[in-house]
């Protein structure tokens, strides 16, 4: 929150007081706001997007989801490559079912889920899903990175 000195509101309400000198003066109003301007902006943005931020603003832009522990190493290599390309990416290699981890990423409103398994590791690709569940198929890490960079630089609201 913020504490603010307000010179305008007392004038609008025609507020006055009699000072020690016997003359009328306009007071300075001190009030507080629970939210400052940045907090108000973020609250409006969260309300308008229901937390599903555009790609360029999302705290986590992609999550790499190995289908099993066997592919965690490849998943980490993908995470490192995307991170080196300035994508905010996490690896979720927990010992949970893939469907559970996908659903959790959707609930967190992460824009992209990158599923990796035997085929992806062999071909050097990732299987791309959007947060709404749309399957974009397999893309090379380089192609996915180019796609994400293009969307980020255009500040697009689309995924």
C-alpha positions in Angstrom: 0.0 0.0 0.0 0.9 3.6 -0.1 0.4 6.7 2.1 -0.5 9.7 0.0 -0.7 13.5 0.6 -3.7 14.8 -1.3 -4.1 18.4 -2.2 -7.0 18.1 -4.6 -9.7 16.2 -2.6 -10.0 18.9 0.2 -10.6 21.5 -2.5 -13.2 19.3 -4.3 -15.0 18.8 -1.0 -14.6 22.5 -0.1 -12.9 21.6 3.2 -11.5 24.3 5.4 -10.3 24.8 8.9 -9.5 27.9 10.9 -5.8 28.2 11.7 -4.0 29.7 14.7 -4.0 32.9 12.7 -7.8 33.0 12.7 -7.9 32.6 8.9 -9.5 29.8 6.9 -7.1 27.3 5.3 -7.5 24.3 3.0 -6.1 21.2 4.7 -3.8 18.6 3.2 -5.5 15.3 3.3 -3.5 12.2 4.2 -4.9 8.9 3.2 -3.7 5.5 2.4 -4.4 3.2 -0.5 -4.2 -0.6 0.0 -2.7 -0.9 -3.5 -0.2 1.3 -5.3 -0.4 1.9 -9.0 1.7 -1.1 -10.0 -0.4 -3.4 -7.7 -3.6 -2.0 -9.2 -2.3 -2.6 -12.7 -1.4 -6.2 -11.9 -4.7 -6.8 -10.2 -6.6 -5.5 -13.3 -4.3 -7.6 -15.6 -4.9 -10.8 -13.5 -8.7 -10.1 -13.5 -8.8 -9.5 -17.2 -6.7 -12.5 -18.2 -7.9 -14.8 -15.4 -4.2 -15.4 -14.7 -3.5 -16.7 -18.3 -0.9 -14.1 -19.1 0.3 -13.6 -22.6 3.5 -15.5 -23.4 5.8 -12.6 -23.1 4.5 -11.8 -19.6 4.1 -15.3 -18.2 6.5 -16.0 -15.3 7.0 -19.6 -16.7 6.6 -19.7 -20.4 7.1 -23.4 -20.9 7.5 -26.6 -18.9 9.4 -29.7 -20.1 7.6 -32.9 -19.2 9.5 -36.1 -19.7 7.1 -39.1 -20.0 9.2 -41.1 -17.5 12.4 -40.7 -15.5 14.3 -42.4 -18.4 13.9 -39.2 -20.4 14.7 -36.7 -17.6 18.2 -36.2 -18.9 16.9 -35.3 -22.4 14.3 -33.0 -20.8 17.1 -31.2 -18.9 19.0 -30.7 -22.1 15.9 -29.2 -23.7 15.4 -27.0 -20.6 19.0 -25.7 -20.8 18.8 -25.0 -24.5 15.6 -23.0 -24.2 16.8 -21.2 -21.1 20.0 -20.2 -23.0 17.6 -18.8 -25.6 16.0 -16.5 -22.9 12.8 -18.6 -22.5 11.6 -18.9 -18.9 11.3 -22.7 -18.7 11.1 -25.3 -16.0 11.6 -29.1 -16.0 8.9 -31.2 -14.2 10.5 -34.6 -14.0 8.6 -35.6 -10.8 7.6 -39.2 -10.3 4.0 -38.5 -11.1 1.8 -39.6 -14.0 2.2 -37.5 -17.1 -1.5 -36.7 -17.2 -1.3 -35.3 -13.7 1.7 -33.1 -14.6 0.0 -31.8 -17.7 -3.1 -31.0 -15.8 -1.1 -29.2 -13.1 0.7 -27.1 -15.8 -2.7 -26.2 -17.3 -3.9 -25.1 -13.9 -0.8 -23.0 -13.4 -1.6 -21.5 -16.9 1.8 -22.2 -18.3 1.6 -21.3 -22.0 3.4 -24.3 -23.4 3.9 -27.9 -22.3 6.8 -29.7 -24.0 6.4 -33.5 -23.7 9.5 -35.5 -24.3 9.9 -39.3 -24.7 11.8 -41.9 -26.8 10.7 -40.5 -30.2 11.5 -36.9 -29.3 14.9 -37.8 -27.7 15.8 -39.8 -30.9 14.7 -37.1 -33.3 15.8 -34.1 -31.2 12.3 -32.7 -31.0 9.7 -31.8 -28.4 5.9 -32.5 -28.6 4.3 -29.1 -28.1 0.9 -28.5 -26.3 -0.7 -25.2 -25.6 -2.2 -24.5 -22.2 -5.7 -24.8 -23.6 -4.8 -28.4 -24.6 -4.2 -28.0 -28.3 -1.5 -30.3 -29.6 0.9 -28.6 -32.0 2.8 -31.8 -32.8 6.6 -32.3 -32.8 8.9 -29.3 -33.3 12.7 -29.2 -33.1 14.0 -27.2 -30.1 15.3 -24.6 -32.5 11.9 -24.2 -34.3 10.1 -24.0 -31.0 12.6 -21.4 -29.8 12.1 -19.3 -33.0 8.4 -19.5 -32.6 8.5 -18.4 -28.9 11.0 -15.6 -29.6 8.8 -14.3 -32.5 5.7 -14.2 -30.3 7.6 -12.6 -27.4 9.1 -9.8 -29.6 5.7 -9.0 -31.1 4.2 -8.9 -27.6 1.4 -11.0 -29.1 -1.5 -12.2 -26.9 -1.7 -15.3 -29.0 0.3 -18.5 -28.3 
